[in-house]
Amino acid sequence: MQSWQIQEAKAKMSEVIKRAQVQPQEITSHGKSVAVVISRATFDRLTQMDGSLVDFMRRSPMHGMDDLEFERDKSLTREVEL
């Protein structure tokens, strides 16, 4: 992944976008990574929804199992000072 300082990326935005079609482009500010420019195709692939939450749950191997029992963990999640 190529890295660009934010000032350089602003000045060469069209080149950054062209290169993002091939591989992600990192944007840095004061030496720290602050953003990544990716192609639209990559974005669409990463954010693709594969049905609704209901569809996801229906594909679960536990779908239709009526005898499932879940026990609650009764331990304290934090120490309480009195």
Buried (B, 14 or more C-beta within 10 A) or exposed (E): EEEBEEEBBEEEEEBBEEBBEEEEBBBBEEEEEEEEBBBEEBEEEEEEEEEEEEEEEEEEEEEEEEEEEEEEEEEEEEEEEE
